[in-house]
Amino acid sequence: MKSLLYMFRRYRLATLLNLLGLGVAVATFYLFMTQVIYNRTYNHNIHDHEHMYRLEIYGGLFGEDWGCNICRPFVTLLKEIPQVKDATYISPYINKTDVKVGNRTITVPLINMGKPGIEFFTGKLLSGSSKTCGDGHNVIVSRSTAEKMFGTANAAGKTFEGENGDGSKTTVTVVGVSEDMPDNCTLPNGVYICENESVMNEYSEWSFNAYLLLDDGANPKKVERATKLAYMKSMGLSEKDEKRFDKEVNMKIRITPVDDIYFSGVGPNDRGNRSLVGVLTVASVFVLFIAMLNLLNFSLSEIPMRMRGINTRRVMGASVGSLRLKMIMENVMFAFVALLIGILLIVAFQRNESCMKLVSGDIHFASHIVLAAIMAVSALVVGALSAVIPAFYSTSFSPAMVLKGSFGLSPRGRRLRMAIMAVQFCLAFALTIYIGVMSSQSSYIFNSDYGFNKNEVFYTGLSEEAQTKKDAVRAELKKLPFVESVGFAQNAIGTSDDYMGWGRGDNEHHMVFQVLPCDYEYLRTMQLKITEGRDFRESDMKTGAYVLNKTAMAQYKWLVVGDSIGRQNSGWGSQSNYNIVGVCNNFKLKSMRCDNSNVAVAFVIFGPDMAQWGDRCGQVFVRVAKNQDKIEAKRRIAEVLNRLDGSQKYEMWFLDDDLQQTYVEEFRFISQVKLFAIICIIITIIGVFSLTMFETEYRRKEIAIRKVMGSSIGSVVRLFAMRYAVPLVVAFIVSAPVGWWLSNGWLQSFAEHTPIHWWLFPMAFVLVSAVVITTVVIQSWRVATANPVESIKTE
């Protein structure tokens, strides 16, 4: 320890920097691994998750793609299959509504599902029973919702006032309380409404996710086959009609384990990416490896100054083994101090709201005891391994030879230290290229042509009360001098992967559309361009009308402007039998994870014949003039809505805000990789700083003599800087293909993505090299400008 303390006193800055570098690496390992655990254990809190599956369908309403929104009769079919223990359905759509508990009005999430309710997924309830859920106005609530509503989780038997579909009030009874599902779970928390069995024969509404629980040892492939045959039977077809079914209906059926649905990309919340999880896992381990290389380089750099002391102790009787063990234990103690620094950094991280946006889930040590133990052991192992080579190297010479000679700069030692540094340069270059590509994709997401003008558009959801007075809402908003147009629709476009789907026609005239209910001013508000026919008119609100995109017209060539989609579908009678009044340009309906080039879209204004569907245009979209103060515009629009409707507190949102939420997982991953890259580059710079510092110390006398002989300060600085030129070039040549490969693999998770620009590679080389050379220049300048007389005297 005396030697360690001596080195700390003599080279305090280098020692502190290496301590901080290892501490940051330890903290990064822990934080990244909590994210890996969060993703890998997605849906593991679901009861009996090893035997639970979700039903998914290819074709039909989903076109040339897989989908998980099905109709409720599929659950009845599943329950009849022998290997299926039980099945139910749940709506993936969360409807928020206001309820009254005593004198308080509280907004709660409502989730519709089939019997037995949430108990199917949790295994049991905290209190109450699901037996009467769905009978009358009985519901189950999650723990957090119960505490929000009643101030206690013991809420079974308590009541609140809710609202029926027609606006009338009713008393609702809580018959059970379920445990909350964690963040890394597909299932939401809220008020669970078990639907009546009378809806189980409705084939028209494909808006539910079906889950099934298989018996132990059940064969999933056989269950998929049985489900397909059961569906064919419900259509009046037998097994011998299978080829005709495959040709005409083009429907495939599969069941996906709940462990895997987060990574499937099928549902709107299935945003996981296994390759990204793998990258984070490798990054977690690699950051410790880089820190170990840095500490190894630091320890090797110290050896020439410690060589005499170590071998003097050998002459005095110390054994080689004890000296080696002592050096290893010194680095273990060094790593222990770095571990404490890492723990403090993690604690500070979890107390910072901005930092916590970089990770998902809980990062407290109490929630990850095993991981915390692995982190501690890994830090100490890094310390021990980093000392093995220096310990064996420093004791491998004859003591007499060491005491006679100088071991300041052996060629073998220089090559080893520079090779270690070159590995760190490779990682820095590859990560810089990777970050450059990620930043390009982020810019592409926000700035590419969406086919509509998302700038200057605000939107928000309307309460049921506000939906009954849309004309007044539009009129009042248009009184604001900066408001150009106001439209109403069911969804914002470009920010989701899940929209309502309709199937129309039959046989050779079968059509599948993504359908967006809207009003007559919505297309103008979004500035979607009409390429054929006309835009919606106010008179269309009385009759109903369609505007299709160009892709829909190209796919279904028999459609023409002025024709009726309903005429192509005798099975639907007169319902939605509206004319196509116009065609709009193609646009990005879904996120860039999907290929928008083949998405057929139908904007529809519902006529009186669709009154039973209710008002599907529950969101208001407001376009303001360009060059307005958007913050002030946002405030004044919300002020108008709050004045017109006191049933809820309104806040307006930018469409760009929705884009941020749509790609939240990708942007979080980008931030994590940026953090990892910055940490690795910082650790590399610490290594360069330490290596240069020690090398200039070894060569202080040589530098002084060079200056006495006439060398300039610039030539001395160039001498040191040029030593890093070749390793930087070689490292770049090696790392450039790796950076391209990593970047290309990540971009494949997007159906639409930016190209990998050639200029990112020289830019990465210049940036990393500039940082490294600047560090070398700063450190070598200090010695080059010292008085040569003093350097010769103190050598």
C-alpha positions in Angstrom: 0.0 0.0 0.0 2.9 2.3 0.6 3.9 2.0 -3.0 0.3 2.7 -4.1 0.1 5.8 -1.9 3.5 7.0 -3.2 2.3 6.8 -6.8 -0.9 8.6 -5.8 1.1 11.5 -4.3 3.5 11.7 -7.2 1.0 11.3 -10.0 -2.2 12.4 -8.3 -4.1 13.6 -11.5 -3.4 10.4 -13.5 -4.4 8.2 -10.5 -7.6 10.1 -9.9 -8.6 10.0 -13.5 -8.0 6.2 -13.7 -10.0 5.7 -10.5 -12.9 7.8 -12.0 -12.7 5.9 -15.3 -13.0 2.5 -13.6 -15.8 3.8 -11.4 -17.8 5.1 -14.4 -17.2 1.7 -16.1 -18.5 -0.2 -13.1 -21.6 2.1 -12.9 -22.2 1.7 -16.7 -22.0 -2.1 -16.4 -24.7 -2.1 -13.7 -27.0 0.4 -15.5 -26.8 -1.3 -18.9 -27.4 -4.7 -17.3 -30.6 -3.5 -15.5 -31.8 -2.5 -19.0 -30.9 -5.9 -20.4 -32.7 -7.7 -17.5 -35.8 -5.4 -18.0 -36.0 -6.4 -21.7 -35.2 -10.1 -21.2 -37.8 -10.6 -18.4 -40.6 -8.8 -20.3 -43.9 -10.4 -19.4 -42.3 -12.8 -16.9 -44.6 -11.4 -14.2 -47.6 -12.9 -16.1 -48.8 -16.0 -14.2 -47.7 -19.2 -15.8 -46.0 -17.2 -18.6 -44.1 -20.3 -19.8 -47.4 -21.8 -21.0 -49.2 -18.6 -22.2 -49.4 -17.5 -25.8 -51.0 -14.8 -27.9 -52.9 -15.6 -31.1 -51.6 -13.8 -34.3 -53.0 -13.9 -37.8 -51.4 -13.2 -41.2 -53.5 -11.9 -44.1 -57.1 -10.9 -44.0 -57.4 -7.4 -42.4 -53.7 -7.3 -42.0 -52.9 -7.6 -45.7 -49.3 -8.9 -46.4 -48.4 -8.8 -42.7 -49.0 -10.3 -39.2 -51.5 -8.8 -36.8 -52.7 -9.6 -33.3 -56.1 -7.8 -33.3 -58.7 -10.5 -33.7 -62.5 -10.8 -33.1 -63.9 -12.3 -29.9 -65.3 -15.5 -31.5 -61.7 -16.8 -31.8 -61.6 -17.2 -28.0 -64.6 -19.5 -28.2 -62.8 -21.6 -30.9 -59.6 -21.7 -28.8 -61.5 -23.0 -25.7 -62.8 -26.0 -27.7 -59.3 -27.2 -28.6 -58.3 -30.1 -26.2 -54.7 -28.9 -25.6 -55.9 -25.4 -24.6 -56.5 -25.1 -20.8 -58.2 -21.7 -21.0 -58.4 -18.6 -23.2 -59.5 -15.0 -22.9 -59.2 -11.7 -24.7 -58.2 -8.1 -23.7 -58.5 -4.8 -25.6 -55.1 -3.3 -26.3 -56.8 0.1 -26.3 -56.9 2.1 -23.1 -59.8 4.5 -22.7 -59.4 7.1 -20.1 -62.5 8.4 -18.4 -63.6 10.5 -15.5 -65.2 8.8 -12.5 -66.5 10.3 -9.2 -65.4 8.9 -5.9 -67.3 10.9 -3.3 -66.8 14.5 -4.2 -63.6 13.9 -6.2 -63.4 13.5 -10.0 -60.6 11.1 -11.0 -59.3 10.1 -14.4 -58.8 6.3 -14.7 -57.8 3.9 -17.5 -60.6 1.5 -18.6 -59.7 -1.8 -20.1 -62.3 -4.2 -21.7 -61.6 -7.9 -21.5 -63.3 -11.3 -21.4 -63.9 -13.5 -18.4 -62.4 -14.4 -16.0 -60.7 -11.0 -16.2 -57.3 -10.0 -15.1 -57.1 -13.0 -12.8 -56.3 -15.0 -16.0 -53.0 -13.2 -16.1 -52.2 -12.6 -12.4 -53.2 -16.1 -11.1 -55.1 -14.6 -8.2 -56.4 -11.4 -6.8 -55.2 -9.5 -3.8 -58.7 -9.3 -2.5 -62.3 -10.0 -3.8 -63.3 -12.4 -6.6 -63.7 -12.3 -10.3 -66.7 -14.5 -10.3 -69.2 -11.6 -10.5 -67.1 -9.3 -12.7 -69.2 -8.5 -15.7 -72.5 -9.1 -13.9 -74.2 -5.7 -13.9 -71.7 -2.9 -13.1 -69.0 -4.9 -11.3 -65.3 -4.3 -12.1 -61.8 -5.3 -10.9 -59.2 -2.6 -10.4 -55.4 -2.8 -10.1 -53.7 -2.0 -6.8 -52.3 1.5 -7.9 -55.7 2.4 -9.3 -57.5 1.4 -6.1 -55.0 3.5 -4.0 -55.5 6.4 -6.4 -59.3 6.2 -6.1 -59.9 5.1 -2.5 -56.6 5.7 -0.8 -56.2 2.0 0.0 -55.6 -1.3 -1.8 -58.4 -2.9 0.2 -61.1 -1.6 -2.1 -63.2 -4.7 -2.7 -66.9 -3.7 -2.1 -66.3 0.0 -2.6 -68.3 1.9 -5.2 -67.8 4.9 -7.5 -69.9 6.7 -10.1 -69.2 6.0 -13.7 -70.8 7.0 -17.1 -72.7 4.8 -19.5 -72.2 4.9 -23.2 -75.3 7.2 -23.6 -74.0 9.7 -21.1 -76.1 8.6 -18.1 -74.5 8.0 -14.7 -74.4 4.6 -12.9 -73.0 3.2 -9.7 -70.1 0.8 -10.2 -68.9 -1.7 -7.6 -65.3 -2.9 -7.2 -65.5 -6.7 -6.7 -61.8 -7.4 -6.7 -58.3 -5.8 -6.6 -55.4 -7.2 -8.6 -51.7 -6.8 -8.2 -50.1 -4.2 -10.4 -48.4 -5.4 -13.5 -44.8 -4.0 -13.8 -43.6 -1.6 -16.5 -42.1 -4.5 -18.5 -45.4 -6.1 -19.2 -47.7 -5.9 -22.1 -50.8 -5.7 -19.9 -51.9 -2.3 -18.6 -53.1 -1.3 -15.1 -56.4 0.3 -14.5 -60.1 -0.5 -14.2 -60.9 -3.9 -15.8 -64.4 -4.4 -17.3 -65.3 -8.0 -18.0 -67.7 -8.0 -21.0 -70.9 -9.9 -21.1 -70.8 -13.3 -22.9 -73.4 -12.0 -25.4 -70.6 -10.3 -27.4 -68.7 -13.5 -28.1 -70.4 -14.0 -31.5 -69.4 -10.6 -33.0 -67.2 -11.3 -35.9 -67.3 -7.7 -37.1 -65.0 -6.0 -34.5 -61.4 -7.1 -34.8 -60.1 -5.0 -31.8 -58.9 -7.5 -29.3 -55.8 -9.6 -28.4 -56.6 -13.3 -27.6 -54.4 -15.1 -25.1 -54.5 -18.9 -24.5 -53.0 -21.1 -21.8 -51.7 -24.5 -22.9 -51.5 -27.7 -21.0 -48.1 -29.0 -19.9 -46.5 -30.7 -22.8 -48.9 -29.3 -25.4 -47.6 -28.9 -28.9 -48.0 -25.3 -30.1 -47.9 -26.3 -33.8 -50.8 -28.7 -33.3 -52.7 -26.0 -31.5 -52.1 -23.6 -34.5 -53.4 -26.2 -36.9 -56.4 -27.0 -34.7 -57.2 -23.3 -34.5 -57.1 -22.9 -38.3 -59.4 -25.9 -38.8 -61.8 -24.6 -36.1 -62.0 -21.3 -37.9 -62.6 -23.0 -41.2 -65.4 -25.0 -39.6 -67.0 -21.9 -38.3 -67.1 -20.7 -41.9 -68.7 -23.9 -43.1 -65.5 -25.4 -44.5 -64.0 -28.8 -43.8 -60.4 -30.0 -43.8 -60.6 -31.0 -47.5 -61.4 -27.3 -48.4 -58.0 -26.2 -46.9 -56.3 -25.5 -50.2 -59.2 -23.4 -51.4 -59.2 -21.6 -48.1 -55.5 -20.9 -48.3 -55.8 -19.5 -51.9 -58.9 -17.4 -51.4 -58.6 -16.2 -47.8 -54.8 -16.3 -47.6 -54.9 -16.5 -43.8 -52.2 -18.0 -41.6 -52.5 -18.6 -37.8 -49.8 -18.8 -35.2 -49.5 -18.6 -31.5 -46.5 -16.6 -30.0 -45.2 -17.2 -26.4 -45.8 -14.1 -24.2 -42.1 -14.1 -23.5 -41.5 -13.3 -27.2 -44.4 -10.9 -28.1 -42.5 -7.8 -27.0 -39.9 -8.6 -29.6 -42.3 -9.6 -32.3 -43.1 -6.1 -33.6 -46.7 -7.3 -34.3 -48.7 -5.2 -31.8 -48.4 -1.4 -31.3 -46.5 -1.9 -28.0 -44.3 -4.7 -29.2 -41.3 -2.5 -29.6 -38.5 -4.7 -28.3 -35.5 -5.5 -30.4 -33.4 -8.6 -29.5 -30.4 -7.4 -31.4 -30.4 -4.2 -29.3 -30.5 -6.2 -26.2 -27.6 -8.2 -27.4 -25.7 -5.0 -28.2 -26.3 -3.7 -24.6 -25.2 -7.0 -23.2 -21.9 -6.9 -25.1 -21.5 -3.3 -24.3 -22.0 -4.0 -20.5 -19.1 -6.5 -20.5 -17.0 -4.6 -23.0 -16.9 -1.4 -20.9 -15.4 -3.4 -18.1 -12.9 -4.9 -20.5 -11.9 -1.5 -21.8 -11.5 -0.3 -18.2 -9.3 -3.3 -17.4 -7.1 -2.5 -20.5 -6.8 1.0 -19.2 -5.9 0.0 -15.7 -3.4 -2.6 -17.2 -1.8 0.2 -19.2 -1.7 2.4 -16.2 0.0 -0.3 -14.1 2.5 -1.1 -16.9 3.4 2.5 -17.1 4.2 2.6 -13.4 6.6 -0.4 -13.6 9.8 1.3 -14.7 9.6 3.6 -11.7 8.8 0.8 -9.3 11.2 -1.8 -10.7 14.1 -0.8 -8.4 12.0 -0.8 -5.3 10.4 -4.2 -6.0 13.8 -5.9 -6.7 15.4 -4.2 -3.7 12.9 -6.0 -1.6 13.8 -9.3 -3.4 17.4 -8.7 -2.4 16.3 -8.1 1.2 14.6 -11.5 1.2 11.0 -11.1 -0.1 9.8 -14.0 -2.2 8.7 -13.5 -5.8 5.2 -14.9 -4.9 4.6 -12.4 -2.1 5.7 -9.5 -4.2 3.4 -10.5 -7.0 0.5 -11.1 -4.6 1.1 -7.7 -3.1 1.0 -5.9 -6.4 -2.2 -7.7 -7.3 -3.8 -6.8 -4.0 -2.8 -3.2 -4.5 -4.8 -3.1 -7.8 -7.7 -4.9 -6.0 -7.8 -2.2 -3.4 -7.6 0.4 -6.3 -10.6 -1.4 -7.9 -12.5 -1.4 -4.5 -12.2 2.3 -4.3 -13.4 2.6 -7.9 -16.3 0.4 -7.0 -17.3 2.7 -4.2 -17.1 5.6 -6.7 -19.3 3.6 -9.1 -21.9 3.0 -6.4 -22.1 6.7 -5.6 -22.5 7.5 -9.3 -25.4 5.0 -9.6 -27.1 6.5 -6.5 -26.7 10.0 -8.0 -28.0 8.7 -11.4 -31.2 7.3 -9.9 -31.9 10.6 -8.1 -31.7 12.6 -11.4 -34.9 12.7 -13.4 -33.1 13.4 -16.7 -30.6 10.5 -16.2 -33.4 8.1 -15.4 -34.9 8.7 -18.9 -31.9 6.8 -20.2 -33.0 3.5 -18.7 -36.3 1.6 -18.2 -37.5 0.1 -15.0 -36.2 0.0 -11.5 -32.4 0.4 -11.0 -32.3 0.2 -7.1 -29.8 -2.2 -5.6 -32.6 -3.9 -3.6 -34.3 -4.9 -6.8 -31.1 -6.3 -8.4 -29.2 -7.9 -5.5 -27.6 -10.6 -7.6 -26.6 -8.1 -10.3 -25.1 -5.8 -7.6 -23.0 -8.7 -6.3 -21.9 -9.5 -9.8 -20.9 -5.9 -10.3 -18.8 -5.9 -7.1 -17.0 -9.1 -8.0 -16.4 -8.0 -11.5 -14.8 -4.8 -10.4 -12.4 -6.6 -8.1 -11.6 -9.2 -10.8 -10.8 -6.4 -13.2 -8.5 -5.0 -10.6 -6.8 -8.3 -10.1 -6.4 -9.2 -13.8 -5.0 -5.8 -14.6 -2.1 -6.4 -12.2 -1.2 -10.0 -13.3 1.1 -9.0 -16.3 2.8 -6.1 -14.5 3.4 -8.3 -11.4 5.0 -11.1 -13.4 6.9 -8.7 -15.7 8.5 -6.7 -12.9 9.7 -9.8 -11.0 11.0 -11.7 -14.1 14.5 -10.1 -14.1 17.6 -10.8 -12.1 17.6 -8.3 -9.1 21.3 -7.5 -9.7 20.6 -6.6 -13.4 17.7 -4.4 -12.4 19.6 -2.5 -9.7 22.5 -1.8 -12.2 20.4 -0.8 -15.3 17.5 1.4 -16.3 14.1 0.0 -17.2 12.4 3.2 -18.1 11.5 2.5 -21.8 12.0 -1.1 -22.9 10.9 -1.6 -26.6 8.8 -4.6 -25.5 7.0 -2.5 -22.9 6.3 0.3 -25.3 4.9 -2.0 -27.9 2.6 -3.7 -25.4 1.3 -0.5 -24.0 0.7 0.9 -27.5 -1.1 -2.3 -28.6 -3.4 -2.0 -25.7 -4.1 1.6 -26.6 -4.7 0.6 -30.3 -7.6 -1.7 -29.1 -9.2 1.2 -27.3 -8.8 3.4 -30.5 -10.6 0.7 -32.5 -13.6 0.8 -30.2 -13.6 4.6 -30.2 -13.7 4.7 -34.0 -16.4 2.0 -34.4 -18.6 3.7 -31.8 -18.2 7.1 -33.3 -19.3 5.8 -36.7 -22.2 3.9 -35.0 -23.3 7.1 -33.3 -23.0 9.1 -36.5 -25.4 6.7 -38.3 -27.8 6.7 -35.3 -27.9 10.5 -35.3 -28.5 10.5 -39.1 -31.5 8.1 -38.6 -32.9 10.3 -35.8 -32.7 13.3 -38.1 -34.3 11.3 -40.8 -37.2 10.3 -38.6 -38.0 14.0 -37.7 -37.1 15.7 -41.0 -38.0 13.3 -43.8 -41.0 14.0 -46.0 -44.1 12.5 -44.3 -46.4 13.4 -47.1 -48.3 15.8 -44.8 -47.2 18.9 -42.9 -46.8 17.9 -39.2 -45.3 21.3 -38.3 -47.5 23.9 -36.7 -50.1 21.2 -35.7 -51.4 20.8 -32.2 -53.8 18.1 -31.0 -55.5 16.7 -27.9 -58.2 14.3 -27.0 -61.7 15.6 -26.3 -64.0 14.6 -23.5 -67.4 13.1 -24.2 -69.0 16.5 -23.4 -66.8 18.4 -25.8 -67.5 15.9 -28.6 -71.1 16.9 -28.5 -70.3 20.5 -29.3 -67.6 20.3 -32.0 -69.1 23.1 -34.0 -68.7 25.5 -31.1 -65.2 24.2 -30.4 -64.2 24.8 -34.1 -65.9 28.3 -34.1 -64.2 29.5 -30.9 -60.8 28.2 -31.9 -61.0 29.9 -35.3 -61.6 33.2 -33.6 -57.9 33.0 -32.5 -56.1 35.1 -35.2 -53.3 32.6 -35.6 -55.5 29.5 -36.2 -55.8 28.4 -39.8 -57.9 25.3 -39.6 -59.5 22.9 -37.2 -60.2 19.2 -37.9 -61.4 16.2 -35.9 -60.3 12.6 -36.3 -59.9 9.3 -34.5 -56.1 9.2 -34.7 -53.0 11.2 -35.4 -51.2 9.9 -38.5 -47.6 9.0 -38.7 -47.2 8.2 -35.0 -48.4 4.6 -34.6 -48.3 1.1 -36.2 -51.9 0.3 -35.3 -55.0 1.7 -37.0 -58.5 0.4 -37.6 -58.7 -2.1 -40.4 -61.7 -2.8 -42.7 -62.2 -5.6 -45.1 -64.6 -5.0 -48.0 -65.6 -6.8 -51.2 -65.3 -10.5 -51.9 -63.6 -13.0 -54.1 -61.5 -11.2 -56.8 -62.7 -7.8 -55.5 -61.6 -8.3 -51.9 -60.1 -5.1 -50.4 -58.3 -4.3 -47.1 -57.9 -0.7 -45.8 -56.4 1.1 -42.9 -59.4 3.3 -42.0 -59.3 6.7 -40.3 -62.6 8.3 -39.4 -62.4 12.1 -39.7 -64.4 15.2 -40.4 -64.5 17.4 -43.5 -61.6 19.7 -42.4 -59.1 17.1 -41.2 -57.2 16.6 -44.5 -56.8 20.4 -45.0 -55.5 20.7 -41.4 -52.9 18.0 -42.1 -52.3 19.6 -45.5 -52.7 16.3 -47.3 -52.7 17.0 -51.1 -55.7 15.9 -53.2 -54.4 14.4 -56.5 -57.7 13.4 -58.0 -61.3 14.3 -57.4 -62.0 16.7 -54.5 -61.5 17.1 -50.7 -64.2 16.4 -48.2 -67.0 19.0 -47.9 -69.2 19.9 -45.0 -72.2 18.4 -46.9 -70.4 15.0 -46.8 -71.2 14.9 -43.0 -74.8 14.2 -44.0 -74.1 11.4 -46.4 -70.7 9.9 -45.6 -67.8 9.8 -48.0 -64.3 8.3 -48.6 -61.0 9.8 -49.7 -58.4 7.1 -50.5 -54.7 7.3 -50.9 -53.0 6.6 -54.2 -51.7 3.2 -53.0 -55.3 2.0 -52.4 -56.4 3.1 -55.9 -53.3 1.3 -57.4 -53.9 -1.9 -55.4 -57.6 -2.1 -56.2 -57.7 -1.0 -59.8 -61.5 -1.5 -60.2 -62.1 1.5 -57.8 -62.7 4.9 -59.4 -63.5 8.3 -58.0 -67.3 8.7 -57.8 -67.8 4.9 -57.3 -69.0 3.4 -54.0 -66.9 1.0 -52.0 -70.1 -0.5 -50.6 -71.3 -1.5 -54.1 -68.3 -3.9 -54.1 -69.5 -5.6 -51.0 -73.0 -7.2 -50.9 -72.3 -8.7 -47.5 -72.4 -5.3 -45.8 -75.6 -4.1 -47.2 -76.0 -0.3 -47.2 -73.7 0.2 -44.2 -70.7 2.5 -45.2 -72.0 2.5 -48.7 -70.3 5.8 -49.5 -68.8 7.3 -52.6 -65.1 7.8 -53.2 -65.0 11.6 -53.6 -61.2 12.0 -53.9 -57.7 10.6 -53.9 -54.9 12.0 -51.7 -51.1 11.6 -52.0 -49.3 8.8 -50.3 -48.0 9.5 -46.9 -46.4 7.9 -43.9 -49.3 6.5 -42.0 -47.3 4.3 -39.7 -43.9 4.5 -38.1 -40.7 3.9 -40.0 -40.5 0.4 -38.6 -43.2 -0.5 -41.2 -43.1 -0.2 -45.0 -45.6 2.6 -45.7 -45.2 2.2 -49.5 -47.9 -0.6 -49.7 -50.4 0.7 -47.0 -53.9 1.3 -48.5 -55.6 4.0 -46.5 -59.2 5.2 -46.5 -60.3 8.4 -44.8 -64.0 8.2 -44.0 -66.7 10.5 -42.9 -69.4 8.4 -41.2 -72.9 8.9 -42.4 -76.1 8.6 -40.4 -76.2 4.8 -41.0 -73.1 4.4 -38.8 -74.6 6.3 -35.8 -74.5 3.1 -33.7 -70.6 3.2 -33.9 -70.7 6.4 -31.9 -68.4 9.4 -32.5 -65.1 8.1 -33.6 -63.5 11.5 -34.0 -62.5 12.1 -30.5 -59.3 14.2 -31.1 -59.1 17.8 -32.3 -56.2 19.0 -34.5 -55.4 22.6 -34.8 -53.1 24.2 -37.4 -51.6 27.5 -36.6 -49.9 30.0 -39.0 -46.2 29.8 -39.6 -43.7 31.8 -37.6 -46.0 32.0 -34.6 -44.9 31.7 -31.0 -45.9 28.1 -30.6 -45.7 28.1 -26.8 -48.1 31.0 -26.6 -50.4 29.5 -29.3 -50.4 26.2 -27.3 -51.4 28.0 -24.2 -54.2 30.0 -25.8 -55.7 27.0 -27.6 -55.8 25.1 -24.3 -57.3 28.1 -22.6 -60.2 28.1 -25.2 -60.9 24.4 -24.7 -60.8 24.7 -20.9 -63.3 27.6 -21.1 -65.7 25.6 -23.3 -65.4 22.3 -21.4 -64.8 22.2 -17.7 -65.0 18.4 -17.4 -61.3 17.9 -17.9 -58.0 19.9 -17.9 -56.8 20.3 -21.5 -53.2 20.4 -22.6 -52.2 20.6 -26.3 -49.5 18.4 -27.8 -47.2 18.8 -30.8 -47.2 16.0 -33.4 -43.4 16.0 -32.9 -44.0 15.1 -29.3 -46.0 12.1 -30.5 -43.1 11.1 -32.8 -40.8 11.2 -29.8 -43.1 8.8 -27.9 -43.5 6.5 -31.0 -39.7 5.9 -31.2 -39.1 6.1 -27.4 -37.3 2.7 -27.3 -35.1 3.5 -30.3 -34.2 7.0 -28.9 -33.4 5.5 -25.5 -31.1 3.0 -27.1 -29.4 5.7 -29.1 -28.9 7.7 -25.9 -27.5 4.6 -24.2 -25.0 3.9 -27.0 -24.0 7.5 -27.0 -23.4 7.3 -23.2 -21.4 4.1 -23.7 -19.3 5.6 -26.5 -18.6 8.8 -24.5 -17.5 6.7 -21.5 -15.3 4.5 -23.7 -13.7 7.5 -25.4 -13.2 9.2 -22.0 -11.5 6.1 -20.6 -9.4 6.0 -23.8 -8.4 9.6 -23.3 -7.5 8.9 -19.7 -5.2 6.1 -20.9 -3.6 8.4 -23.5 -3.1 11.1 -20.9 -1.5 8.6 -18.4 0.7 7.0 -21.0 1.9 10.3 -22.3 2.5 11.6 -18.8 4.7 8.6 -17.8 6.5 8.6 -21.2 7.4 12.2 -20.9 8.6 11.6 -17.3 10.9 8.8 -18.6 12.2 10.9 -21.4 12.6 14.2 -19.5 16.5 14.1 -19.8 16.3 13.2 -23.5 14.0 16.1 -24.1 16.2 18.5 -22.2 19.3 17.4 -24.2 17.3 17.8 -27.5 16.4 21.3 -26.5 20.0 22.2 -25.6 21.1 20.8 -29.0 18.7 23.2 -30.7 15.3 21.4 -31.0 12.3 23.6 -30.8 9.3 23.1 -28.6 7.2 22.3 -31.7 9.6 19.5 -32.8 9.5 17.9 -29.3 5.7 18.0 -29.3 5.6 16.5 -32.8 7.9 13.7 -31.7 5.3 12.6 -29.2 2.3 13.3 -31.4 3.6 11.3 -34.3 4.0 8.2 -32.1 0.2 7.9 -32.1 -0.3 8.5 -35.8 0.3 4.9 -37.0 -1.7 3.3 -34.3 -4.6 5.7 -35.0 -4.5 4.9 -38.8 -4.3 1.1 -38.2 -7.1 1.2 -35.6 -9.3 3.1 -38.0 -8.7 0.7 -40.9 -9.6 -2.2 -38.6 -12.7 -0.5 -37.0 -14.3 1.1 -40.0 -15.8 -2.2 -41.4 -16.9 -3.1 -37.8 -18.7 0.3 -37.5 -20.4 -0.2 -40.8 -21.5 -3.7 -39.9 -23.0 -2.6 -36.5 -24.7 0.4 -38.1 -26.2 -1.5 -41.0 -27.5 -4.2 -38.6 -29.3 -1.5 -36.5 -30.8 0.2 -39.5 -32.4 -3.1 -40.6 -34.9 -2.7 -37.7 -36.4 0.1 -39.7 -38.3 -0.5 -43.0 -37.4 3.1 -44.0 -34.0 4.4 -43.0 -31.2 6.7 -44.0 -28.2 5.5 -46.0 -24.9 5.1 -44.3 -23.1 8.3 -45.7 -19.5 7.9 -46.7 -18.5 11.2 -45.0 -19.3 9.7 -41.6 -16.1 7.6 -41.7 -13.5 10.4 -42.3 -15.4 12.5 -39.8 -15.1 9.8 -37.2 -11.4 9.5 -37.9 -10.9 13.3 -37.6 -12.9 13.6 -34.4 -11.2 10.8 -32.5 -7.8 11.5 -33.8 -8.1 15.2 -32.9 -9.1 14.4 -29.3 -6.2 11.9 -28.9 -3.6 14.2 -30.5 -4.8 17.2 -28.5 -4.4 15.2 -25.3 -0.9 14.2 -26.3 0.1 17.8 -27.3 -1.2 19.3 -24.0 0.6 16.7 -21.9 3.9 16.8 -23.9 3.9 20.6 -24.1 4.3 20.8 -20.3 7.6 18.9 -20.4 8.8 20.5 -23.6 8.5 24.0 -22.1 10.3 23.1 -18.8 13.8 24.4 -18.1 16.2 21.8 -19.6 18.8 22.6 -16.8 16.3 21.6 -14.2 15.3 18.4 -16.1 18.9 17.3 -16.4 19.6 18.0 -12.7 16.6 16.1 -11.5 16.9 13.1 -13.9 
